[in-house]
Amino acid sequence: MHTSLLTDKSDVYSFGVVLVELLTARKVLSFEEPEERRNLAMYFLLSMKENLLIELLDQRVVEEGDLGEIHEVANLARQCLRLHGEERPTMKEVAMELQGLLLASQKHAWMEQDPEETIHLLGEVSLPTHETDPSYASVNQVSMPLDIGR
């Protein structure tokens, strides 16, 4: 059901659209395309459903990226683009998923060889939170005066 109400889940949908734009290097709406390809989000979802994602992706993304990570980001975008807002993840869940992908991609080959030695030398890897990192700010902690413009 489509409503005109903007919610936190509307932002999640919009973020999913941005992810798809980054993966495909295409415009959100393109009236030069055939009708089934005009709406990028719908075309992306159809491509994923039909297992044709690789054909839709920007060639630079395919050449420079890791296909496993690309598919993980595409799956995250698909979750963000779910039709019903209550089925979409929260922005916090999206951020945590992206943080996990980033940490996994930063893993060095030597870490996989001897994880115990890595932990001994570097300590436990932990994600920053508002309790451990003063630069981390959640939506609930940030305040902005309402009289300023965008």
Backbone as CSV, one residue per row, in Angstrom:
resi,resn,N_x,N_y,N_z,CA_x,CA_y,CA_z,C_x,C_y,C_z
1,MET,0.832,-1.175,0.000,0.000,0.000,0.000,0.883,1.248,0.000
2,HIS,0.672,2.131,-0.938,1.436,3.365,-1.028,0.708,4.468,-0.278
3,THR,1.448,5.155,0.566,0.882,6.307,1.264,1.780,7.498,0.992
4,SER,1.325,8.648,1.357,2.129,9.858,1.192,2.888,10.199,2.466
5,LEU,2.834,9.318,3.448,3.497,9.569,4.718,4.984,9.269,4.612
6,LEU,5.805,10.184,5.100,7.237,9.953,5.150,7.588,9.427,6.530
7,THR,8.311,8.330,6.551,8.709,7.700,7.806,10.201,7.406,7.752
8,ASP,10.725,6.864,8.840,12.120,6.425,8.845,12.348,5.380,7.760
9,LYS,11.344,4.556,7.521,11.472,3.511,6.506,11.466,4.096,5.091
10,SER,10.924,5.306,4.927,11.014,5.997,3.634,12.474,6.337,3.342
11,ASP,13.194,6.752,4.383,14.620,7.040,4.229,15.385,5.784,3.852
12,VAL,15.001,4.658,4.422,15.651,3.385,4.103,15.436,3.058,2.628
13,TYR,14.213,3.260,2.141,13.922,3.016,0.723,14.801,3.921,-0.146
14,SER,14.872,5.187,0.212,15.684,6.139,-0.553,17.150,5.731,-0.553
15,PHE,17.629,5.250,0.577,19.016,4.794,0.648,19.217,3.582,-0.258
16,GLY,18.230,2.697,-0.317,18.305,1.558,-1.231,18.419,2.010,-2.675
17,VAL,17.683,3.052,-3.024,17.762,3.605,-4.382,19.171,4.140,-4.648
18,VAL,19.756,4.812,-3.666,21.118,5.334,-3.820,22.105,4.181,-4.012
19,LEU,21.959,3.110,-3.245,22.831,1.947,-3.423,22.729,1.405,-4.843
20,VAL,21.508,1.312,-5.365,21.306,0.800,-6.722,21.943,1.747,-7.743
21,GLU,21.805,3.049,-7.528,22.453,4.013,-8.425,23.966,3.805,-8.438
22,LEU,24.551,3.579,-7.269,25.997,3.371,-7.182,26.421,2.066,-7.853
23,LEU,25.633,1.028,-7.694,25.962,-0.268,-8.292,25.827,-0.267,-9.810
24,THR,24.898,0.520,-10.325,24.579,0.459,-11.753,25.063,1.664,-12.558
25,ALA,25.345,2.770,-11.892,25.706,4.027,-12.564,24.610,4.461,-13.538
26,ARG,23.357,4.234,-13.154,22.207,4.623,-13.978,21.358,5.643,-13.232
27,LYS,20.537,6.341,-13.997,19.609,7.307,-13.415,18.407,6.582,-12.816
28,VAL,17.821,7.188,-11.793,16.666,6.599,-11.112,15.488,6.454,-12.067
29,LEU,15.254,7.464,-12.870,14.198,7.421,-13.888,14.824,7.744,-15.234
30,SER,14.501,6.936,-16.236,15.025,7.171,-17.570,13.925,6.895,-18.582
31,PHE,13.413,7.962,-19.170,12.311,7.817,-20.120,12.793,7.399,-21.504
32,GLU,14.110,7.332,-21.695,14.653,6.832,-22.957,14.633,5.305,-23.008
33,GLU,14.500,4.670,-21.855,14.502,3.209,-21.758,13.116,2.650,-22.062
34,PRO,13.053,1.352,-22.421,11.737,0.703,-22.544,11.005,0.774,-21.201
35,GLU,9.705,0.653,-21.219,8.890,0.877,-20.021,9.335,0.037,-18.825
36,GLU,9.691,-1.230,-19.036,10.071,-2.092,-17.910,11.411,-1.695,-17.293
37,ARG,12.166,-0.805,-17.966,13.465,-0.372,-17.456,13.475,1.088,-17.007
38,ARG,12.378,1.771,-17.085,12.347,3.210,-16.775,12.600,3.496,-15.304
39,ASN,12.015,2.711,-14.428,12.181,2.887,-12.986,13.323,1.976,-12.544
40,LEU,14.449,2.569,-12.182,15.649,1.800,-11.859,15.422,0.830,-10.707
41,ALA,14.722,1.248,-9.669,14.500,0.372,-8.513,13.722,-0.878,-8.926
42,MET,12.668,-0.695,-9.710,11.859,-1.841,-10.147,12.649,-2.743,-11.097
43,TYR,13.425,-2.125,-11.983,14.247,-2.894,-12.920,15.316,-3.684,-12.161
44,PHE,15.895,-3.076,-11.148,16.895,-3.745,-10.313,16.281,-4.961,-9.617
45,LEU,15.116,-4.773,-9.010,14.454,-5.886,-8.313,14.112,-7.011,-9.281
46,LEU,13.642,-6.670,-10.471,13.331,-7.680,-11.481,14.599,-8.411,-11.918
47,SER,15.680,-7.675,-12.107,16.955,-8.287,-12.496,17.455,-9.248,-11.426
48,MET,17.297,-8.874,-10.168,17.716,-9.768,-9.083,16.846,-11.015,-9.058
49,LYS,15.546,-10.825,-9.233,14.617,-11.955,-9.208,14.925,-12.938,-10.337
50,GLU,15.291,-12.413,-11.492,15.571,-13.253,-12.655,17.044,-13.646,-12.747
51,ASN,17.815,-13.361,-11.690,19.232,-13.710,-11.617,20.035,-13.078,-12.760
52,LEU,19.708,-11.831,-13.086,20.383,-11.100,-14.158,21.097,-9.854,-13.635
53,LEU,21.399,-9.845,-12.356,22.008,-8.672,-11.734,23.300,-8.272,-12.432
54,ILE,24.143,-9.230,-12.749,25.458,-8.943,-13.318,25.345,-8.126,-14.600
55,GLU,24.259,-8.328,-15.347,24.059,-7.587,-16.595,23.674,-6.133,-16.341
56,LEU,23.097,-5.859,-15.197,22.656,-4.505,-14.862,23.762,-3.683,-14.205
57,LEU,24.705,-4.355,-13.561,25.757,-3.651,-12.827,26.656,-2.845,-13.751
58,ASP,27.164,-1.740,-13.231,28.152,-0.951,-13.956,29.408,-1.801,-14.135
59,GLN,29.967,-1.791,-15.325,31.130,-2.624,-15.634,32.312,-2.318,-14.721
60,ARG,32.485,-1.055,-14.335,33.591,-0.697,-13.433,33.417,-1.343,-12.064
61,VAL,32.188,-1.434,-11.597,31.916,-2.079,-10.308,32.296,-3.551,-10.389
62,VAL,31.926,-4.201,-11.481,32.220,-5.626,-11.663,33.725,-5.855,-11.744
63,GLU,34.419,-5.006,-12.504,35.862,-5.185,-12.703,36.672,-4.876,-11.449
64,GLU,36.262,-3.873,-10.691,37.059,-3.425,-9.551,36.614,-4.013,-8.220
65,GLY,35.416,-4.571,-8.173,34.880,-5.052,-6.906,34.976,-6.558,-6.755
66,ASP,34.682,-7.008,-5.567,34.599,-8.429,-5.254,33.144,-8.850,-5.468
67,LEU,32.919,-9.855,-6.309,31.544,-10.236,-6.648,30.729,-10.639,-5.425
68,GLY,31.354,-11.285,-4.465,30.640,-11.652,-3.242,30.149,-10.423,-2.495
69,GLU,31.027,-9.429,-2.357,30.645,-8.189,-1.678,29.592,-7.426,-2.472
70,ILE,29.725,-7.438,-3.793,28.743,-6.758,-4.644,27.367,-7.381,-4.444
71,HIS,27.312,-8.703,-4.400,26.028,-9.383,-4.182,25.470,-9.079,-2.793
72,GLU,26.345,-8.968,-1.798,25.883,-8.621,-0.443,25.264,-7.217,-0.426
73,VAL,25.914,-6.271,-1.101,25.375,-4.908,-1.163,24.069,-4.906,-1.954
74,ALA,24.021,-5.678,-3.036,22.791,-5.768,-3.835,21.656,-6.359,-3.001
75,ASN,21.948,-7.377,-2.204,20.917,-7.957,-1.334,20.448,-6.951,-0.286
76,LEU,21.374,-6.163,0.227,21.002,-5.116,1.179,20.101,-4.086,0.497
77,ALA,20.451,-3.703,-0.722,19.614,-2.756,-1.474,18.225,-3.345,-1.695
78,ARG,18.165,-4.624,-2.013,16.865,-5.279,-2.228,16.022,-5.227,-0.953
79,GLN,16.647,-5.450,0.205,15.913,-5.368,1.471,15.390,-3.948,1.702
80,CYS,16.216,-2.957,1.361,15.808,-1.556,1.544,14.654,-1.184,0.621
81,LEU,14.545,-1.851,-0.520,13.528,-1.524,-1.519,12.242,-2.328,-1.358
82,ARG,12.115,-3.067,-0.263,10.876,-3.824,-0.059,9.678,-2.888,-0.102
83,LEU,8.602,-3.382,-0.694,7.414,-2.567,-0.921,6.812,-2.047,0.381
84,HIS,6.712,-2.904,1.366,6.104,-2.528,2.644,7.195,-2.058,3.608
85,GLY,7.030,-0.843,4.098,8.025,-0.242,4.977,8.372,-1.080,6.187
86,GLU,7.377,-1.751,6.766,7.647,-2.545,7.971,8.536,-3.755,7.680
87,GLU,8.682,-4.125,6.413,9.551,-5.247,6.038,10.988,-4.800,5.771
88,ARG,11.204,-3.506,5.690,12.547,-2.981,5.434,13.358,-2.965,6.729
89,PRO,14.682,-3.068,6.606,15.507,-2.939,7.812,15.491,-1.492,8.299
90,THR,15.944,-1.294,9.511,16.112,0.071,10.017,17.426,0.624,9.466
91,MET,17.596,1.929,9.528,18.866,2.510,9.072,20.016,2.015,9.938
92,LYS,19.751,1.773,11.209,20.796,1.248,12.086,21.225,-0.136,11.611
93,GLU,20.268,-0.971,11.232,20.597,-2.304,10.719,21.361,-2.209,9.399
94,VAL,20.968,-1.269,8.554,21.671,-1.062,7.285,23.111,-0.639,7.559
95,ALA,23.292,0.306,8.472,24.632,0.786,8.811,25.488,-0.338,9.381
96,MET,24.900,-1.164,10.237,25.648,-2.282,10.817,26.047,-3.283,9.737
97,GLU,25.160,-3.541,8.804,25.461,-4.458,7.702,26.616,-3.915,6.857
98,LEU,26.566,-2.643,6.531,27.644,-2.035,5.748,28.956,-2.025,6.525
99,GLN,28.876,-1.760,7.822,30.078,-1.787,8.664,30.691,-3.187,8.664
100,GLY,29.842,-4.205,8.758,30.328,-5.582,8.715,30.991,-5.910,7.391
101,LEU,30.413,-5.451,6.296,31.019,-5.667,4.978,32.359,-4.956,4.874
102,LEU,32.429,-3.752,5.415,33.675,-2.997,5.385,34.758,-3.710,6.183
103,LEU,34.419,-4.159,7.375,35.400,-4.871,8.200,35.854,-6.156,7.528
104,ALA,34.925,-6.875,6.910,35.279,-8.118,6.222,36.195,-7.839,5.038
105,SER,35.966,-6.744,4.339,36.793,-6.434,3.170,38.174,-5.940,3.573
106,GLN,38.299,-5.435,4.790,39.589,-4.941,5.259,40.443,-6.038,5.885
107,LYS,39.889,-7.216,5.992,40.610,-8.327,6.593,41.823,-8.670,5.721
108,HIS,42.955,-8.780,6.313,44.169,-9.119,5.575,44.328,-10.631,5.508
109,ALA,45.034,-11.091,4.480,45.239,-12.528,4.294,45.944,-13.145,5.502
110,TRP,46.879,-12.412,6.118,47.599,-12.972,7.255,46.694,-13.184,8.456
111,MET,45.581,-12.486,8.524,44.655,-12.669,9.639,43.998,-14.041,9.567
112,GLU,43.759,-14.523,8.350,43.094,-15.806,8.181,44.021,-16.968,8.518
113,GLN,45.342,-16.769,8.402,46.282,-17.849,8.632,46.349,-18.248,10.101
114,ASP,46.364,-17.295,10.999,46.462,-17.599,12.419,45.634,-16.597,13.224
115,PRO,44.315,-16.849,13.320,43.455,-15.889,14.011,43.819,-15.685,15.478
116,GLU,44.309,-16.728,16.163,44.682,-16.576,17.574,45.840,-15.598,17.728
117,GLU,46.833,-15.712,16.841,47.968,-14.797,16.900,47.521,-13.365,16.588
118,THR,46.625,-13.228,15.628,46.110,-11.904,15.276,45.427,-11.263,16.474
119,ILE,44.574,-12.021,17.161,43.877,-11.498,18.337,44.874,-11.145,19.430
120,HIS,45.898,-12.006,19.605,46.913,-11.742,20.620,47.654,-10.437,20.317
121,LEU,48.009,-10.232,19.041,48.780,-9.048,18.667,47.931,-7.777,18.591
122,LEU,46.724,-7.899,18.068,45.898,-6.717,17.835,44.782,-6.532,18.842
123,GLY,44.466,-7.559,19.579,43.331,-7.485,20.487,42.051,-7.803,19.747
124,GLU,40.963,-7.882,20.482,39.654,-8.158,19.884,39.242,-7.006,18.981
125,VAL,38.656,-7.326,17.857,38.112,-6.305,16.970,36.710,-5.988,17.448
126,SER,36.436,-4.718,17.682,35.093,-4.337,18.114,34.625,-3.145,17.301
127,LEU,33.321,-3.082,17.112,32.729,-1.967,16.389,32.580,-0.782,17.329
128,PRO,32.866,0.421,16.837,32.677,1.589,17.701,31.196,1.807,17.987
129,THR,30.916,2.253,19.197,29.545,2.593,19.574,29.574,3.950,20.241
130,HIS,28.398,4.459,20.547,28.360,5.766,21.205,28.980,5.714,22.594
131,GLU,29.072,4.507,23.202,29.705,4.403,24.516,31.225,4.415,24.412
132,THR,31.778,3.867,23.292,33.225,3.719,23.187,33.887,4.760,22.310
133,ASP,33.135,5.434,21.466,33.721,6.380,20.525,32.933,7.686,20.568
134,PRO,33.548,8.743,21.079,32.807,10.005,21.193,32.415,10.604,19.842
135,SER,33.083,10.193,18.753,32.719,10.748,17.444,31.507,10.051,16.848
136,TYR,31.091,8.946,17.436,29.923,8.208,16.966,28.680,8.896,17.499
137,ALA,27.759,9.204,16.621,26.536,9.874,17.065,25.340,9.185,16.447
138,SER,24.382,8.881,17.261,23.155,8.296,16.733,22.156,9.410,16.477
139,VAL,21.104,9.068,15.779,20.065,10.045,15.477,19.501,10.629,16.761
140,ASN,19.396,9.819,17.793,18.822,10.278,19.052,19.739,11.234,19.806
141,GLN,21.034,11.241,19.477,21.975,12.068,20.211,22.284,13.388,19.517
142,VAL,21.899,13.525,18.275,22.219,14.725,17.519,21.045,15.678,17.582
143,SER,21.313,16.907,17.931,20.243,17.902,17.922,20.654,19.034,17.003
144,MET,19.665,19.624,16.367,19.923,20.704,15.437,18.835,21.743,15.627
145,PRO,19.198,22.999,15.689,18.164,24.026,15.822,17.234,23.998,14.615
146,LEU,15.961,24.191,14.851,14.980,24.128,13.783,14.941,25.382,12.930
147,ASP,15.565,26.455,13.384,15.479,27.697,12.630,16.555,27.831,11.559
148,ILE,17.439,26.813,11.404,18.448,26.906,10.354,17.926,26.251,9.093
149,GLY,18.380,26.709,7.951,17.964,26.146,6.671,18.824,24.974,6.283
150,ARG,18.420,24.294,5.242,19.214,23.154,4.761,20.409,23.634,4.020
